[in-house]
Amino acid sequence: MVGTVTTLRVVLCALTGFGNPVLTALLNDPRVNVEAVFTIKYENPFPHYEEQHLIEFCHQRGVTCYHGVKVSSEEGVALLRKHAPDLITVATFKQILKANVLRLPRLGVVNFHPSLLPRYRGACPTNAALANNEKITGVTVHYVTEGVDDGDMLLQRSVSIDEMDNDGLLRQKLARLAGEMVPGIVDMFCGINKPVGIPQDNTLATFAPKPTLQDGYIDLMQGIHAAHTKMRAFNPLPGTSVLLGEKRIAVDRFTLHFDDRPDGVYITGAAIDLVENGQAIRLYRSSVEAAQDVERLPIGGG
């Protein structure tokens, strides 16, 4: 049992993207004092969608920010002890927090995970949800244990997946949802008792490993639905491509439209059209080449 908290001392371990709305919500809550942020430094623009680097955001808001520090190392634990957090929050982080960190804050460690746990535990749940053509996903806040995303759940909210969402758009949608969930979590941890979570049903657990470059290879012979699925699931990373002759062509955007041309693959300098039964998906080349005459390659005997 703990007393009612007037100011919650919080340390955030997060990455640019998912971490930005969570940090914003924590800073905007008068019951929270953000002691520090642990993150990583991106040398290039954030790869999933346009977003300010979390390090820059911290500097603008006057938040102590560490990067390049292993949180579970002696250095990391010493920094945590210095900031004495009541609660550590995680919002996507490329480090496993070990027992020495999990035992440190008196209220524990909670994670904002971008899936409806116990489904899609692991590194890349948004890729997996899109690859499996899910219609709904969401964010689950749960206690962090030494297992992979298997701790008791505290709060869960869902969101619909649109047919034009790719991985970048879905990550952004879930990041915003995570930020909206912060006040509810603060409510729980500012109460009289440490909140008790709901155990996950491990028999329903599925896992979402990091996709490979080969996962993004599109076989046009498999049709529009398969191409659409891969374009959504594996863009912007690890990226998608099609094999034309002996050359693999990177494609990173798509549109869907009606098309009355005969079934086949139509190639121009800017795009590749796959036409089936009056429907078409247009795959846009990542680097547009000089326009050339349209060429049709028949598929399925068309």
Solvent accessible surface area in square Angstrom, and as a share of the most:
residue,aa,sasa,rsa
1,M,196,0.88
2,V,32,0.19
3,G,54,0.52
4,T,95,0.55
5,V,17,0.10
6,T,118,0.68
7,T,68,0.40
8,L,1,0.00
9,R,82,0.30
10,V,0,0.00
11,V,0,0.00
12,L,0,0.00
13,C,0,0.00
14,A,0,0.00
15,L,17,0.08
16,T,4,0.02
17,G,1,0.01
18,F,16,0.07
19,G,0,0.00
20,N,13,0.06
21,P,31,0.19
22,V,0,0.00
23,L,0,0.00
24,T,46,0.27
25,A,18,0.14
26,L,5,0.03
27,L,47,0.23
28,N,98,0.50
29,D,12,0.06
30,P,127,0.80
31,R,74,0.27
32,V,16,0.09
33,N,64,0.33
34,V,19,0.11
35,E,26,0.12
36,A,0,0.00
37,V,0,0.00
38,F,1,0.01
39,T,3,0.02
40,I,46,0.23
41,K,113,0.48
42,Y,42,0.16
43,E,142,0.64
44,N,107,0.55
45,P,117,0.73
46,F,20,0.08
47,P,55,0.34
48,H,29,0.13
49,Y,30,0.11
50,E,168,0.75
51,E,54,0.24
52,Q,60,0.27
53,H,34,0.15
54,L,1,0.00
55,I,20,0.10
56,E,88,0.40
57,F,27,0.11
58,C,0,0.00
59,H,125,0.56
60,Q,133,0.59
61,R,109,0.40
62,G,70,0.68
63,V,13,0.07
64,T,61,0.35
65,C,25,0.15
66,Y,39,0.15
67,H,84,0.37
68,G,77,0.74
69,V,17,0.10
70,K,149,0.63
71,V,0,0.00
72,S,19,0.12
73,S,40,0.26
74,E,160,0.72
75,E,103,0.46
76,G,0,0.00
77,V,17,0.10
78,A,60,0.47
79,L,32,0.16
80,L,0,0.00
81,R,161,0.59
82,K,144,0.61
83,H,16,0.07
84,A,52,0.40
85,P,7,0.04
86,D,16,0.08
87,L,3,0.01
88,I,0,0.00
89,T,2,0.01
90,V,13,0.07
91,A,0,0.00
92,T,40,0.23
93,F,30,0.13
94,K,142,0.60
95,Q,49,0.22
96,I,137,0.70
97,L,10,0.05
98,K,125,0.53
99,A,26,0.20
100,N,53,0.27
101,V,0,0.00
102,L,29,0.14
103,R,182,0.66
104,L,37,0.18
105,P,6,0.04
106,R,120,0.44
107,L,1,0.00
108,G,10,0.09
109,V,3,0.02
110,V,0,0.00
111,N,14,0.07
112,F,3,0.01
113,H,8,0.03
114,P,15,0.09
115,S,1,0.00
116,L,47,0.23
117,L,6,0.03
118,P,16,0.10
119,R,103,0.38
120,Y,12,0.05
121,R,13,0.05
122,G,21,0.20
123,A,79,0.61
124,C,14,0.09
125,P,7,0.04
126,T,4,0.02
127,N,4,0.02
128,A,18,0.14
129,A,1,0.01
130,L,1,0.00
131,A,36,0.28
132,N,87,0.44
133,N,51,0.26
134,E,34,0.15
135,K,152,0.64
136,I,99,0.50
137,T,6,0.03
138,G,0,0.00
139,V,0,0.00
140,T,0,0.00
141,V,0,0.00
142,H,3,0.01
143,Y,30,0.11
144,V,32,0.19
145,T,55,0.32
146,E,126,0.56
147,G,35,0.34
148,V,81,0.47
149,D,24,0.13
150,D,50,0.26
151,G,2,0.02
152,D,53,0.28
153,M,33,0.15
154,L,19,0.10
155,L,48,0.24
156,Q,76,0.34
157,R,107,0.39
158,S,70,0.45
159,V,37,0.21
160,S,65,0.42
161,I,13,0.07
162,D,73,0.38
163,E,108,0.49
164,M,85,0.38
165,D,10,0.05
166,N,33,0.17
167,D,0,0.00
168,G,2,0.02
169,L,90,0.45
170,L,0,0.00
171,R,61,0.22
172,Q,43,0.19
173,K,48,0.20
174,L,0,0.00
175,A,2,0.01
176,R,144,0.53
177,L,13,0.06
178,A,0,0.00
179,G,9,0.08
180,E,102,0.46
181,M,3,0.01
182,V,1,0.01
183,P,62,0.39
184,G,27,0.26
185,I,4,0.02
186,V,3,0.01
187,D,83,0.43
188,M,60,0.27
189,F,3,0.01
190,C,14,0.08
191,G,26,0.25
192,I,105,0.53
193,N,82,0.42
194,K,84,0.35
195,P,23,0.14
196,V,139,0.80
197,G,9,0.09
198,I,118,0.60
199,P,96,0.60
200,Q,18,0.08
201,D,67,0.35
202,N,100,0.51
203,T,121,0.70
204,L,109,0.54
205,A,24,0.19
206,T,51,0.30
207,F,122,0.51
208,A,1,0.01
209,P,104,0.65
210,K,155,0.66
211,P,21,0.13
212,T,70,0.41
213,L,104,0.52
214,Q,112,0.50
215,D,55,0.29
216,G,1,0.01
217,Y,70,0.27
218,I,9,0.04
219,D,68,0.35
220,L,18,0.09
221,M,130,0.58
222,Q,118,0.53
223,G,6,0.06
224,I,24,0.12
225,H,123,0.55
226,A,27,0.21
227,A,0,0.00
228,H,23,0.10
229,T,15,0.08
230,K,53,0.23
231,M,2,0.01
232,R,14,0.05
233,A,0,0.00
234,F,17,0.07
235,N,4,0.02
236,P,48,0.30
237,L,81,0.40
238,P,36,0.23
239,G,18,0.17
240,T,6,0.03
241,S,12,0.08
242,V,0,0.00
243,L,98,0.49
244,L,28,0.14
245,G,70,0.67
246,E,181,0.81
247,K,121,0.51
248,R,86,0.32
249,I,15,0.07
250,A,53,0.41
251,V,1,0.01
252,D,55,0.28
253,R,131,0.48
254,F,20,0.08
255,T,54,0.31
256,L,61,0.30
257,H,57,0.25
258,F,167,0.69
259,D,17,0.09
260,D,142,0.73
261,R,73,0.27
262,P,84,0.53
263,D,45,0.24
264,G,0,0.00
265,V,4,0.02
266,Y,14,0.05
267,I,12,0.06
268,T,40,0.23
269,G,0,0.00
270,A,41,0.31
271,A,8,0.06
272,I,0,0.00
273,D,8,0.04
274,L,0,0.00
275,V,0,0.00
276,E,49,0.22
277,N,133,0.68
278,G,29,0.28
279,Q,84,0.37
280,A,2,0.02
281,I,0,0.00
282,R,82,0.30
283,L,0,0.00
284,Y,47,0.18
285,R,13,0.05
286,S,57,0.37
287,S,85,0.55
288,V,99,0.57
289,E,74,0.33
290,A,88,0.68
291,A,99,0.76
292,Q,99,0.44
293,D,131,0.68
294,V,87,0.50
295,E,87,0.39
296,R,96,0.35
297,L,66,0.33
298,P,82,0.52
299,I,22,0.11
300,G,74,0.71
301,G,83,0.80
302,G,48,0.46
